[in-house]
C-alpha cells in the first residue's frame, strides 16, 4: 500500500495517549497506531452500514414503535 505524508493537528493529550500506547507496545509507531485505529473504525462503519441496509431490505416487521417500547419497559421493569 502506498503511503502519503499528512500533517494533522491533535490536542496534546491525544498525542500523549498515542505515545503511551506506542510505548506500551500496542503499535510499532504513531503512524501504525493511527492507521490501525482508522482501519478498525472503517470496518465498524462498513458493518454498521451493512446492518442498516439489511434491516431496510427486510421490510417492516409489523410491530409498532409503541409495542417495541412496551416490551422494552416490561423486560427492564420500567413503566
N, C-alpha and C positions, 0 to 999 in steps of 0.2 A: 504494500500500500504506500502510495506517495505521501510524503509529509509536507505540511505547509507551516511556515513560521507565522504565528499570530501573537500579537501583544494584547493582553487584556488587563483591565484594572480590577483588582479584588480588594475587599476590606482586609486590613492587616490581620484580623482574627481568622479569616478564612485561609490566608497564606500560612498562618501558624498551625492551623488544623491540618492543612495539606502536608506541611513539613513534619508534623508529628506522625502522621500516618506513614509517610515515606520512611522516616527514621525507625518506625516500629516494624518495617519490613512488609507493609501491605502493598507496596509497589516499588519498583526499582528507581523511579524518578517522579518528579512532579508531573511531567507530561504523561507518563504511563498511568499514574493515578487518575488524572483528569480524563484521559482517553477511556479508561475502564469505566469510570462513573458515567460518562456520556453514553457509552455503548450500552450499559445496563439500563439507563433511563430510556434510551431509544427503544430497546427491546420491550420494556414495560409499556411504553406508549403504543407500540405496534400490537401487543397482546390486548391492551385495553380497547383500541380501535377495532380489532377483530371481534372482540366480545360484543361490542356495541352493534357492529354490523350483523353479527349472528342473531342478536336479540331482535333487531329490527326486521330481519328477514324471516324470523319465525312467526311473525304476526301477533295478533292480540291473544292474550290468554283468556279473555272473557272475565277476568277478575277485576273488580273496580278498585280504585285507589283507597276508597273507604274500607273495603274488605281487607285489603293488604294491611292498612294501618290498624284495624281492629285486631287482626291476627297477631301483629307485632306487639300490640299492647297486651293481649292475652298471654303471649309467650313470656313477656318480660314483667308481668304483674303490674302493669300500669293501666290507669283508666283514662 
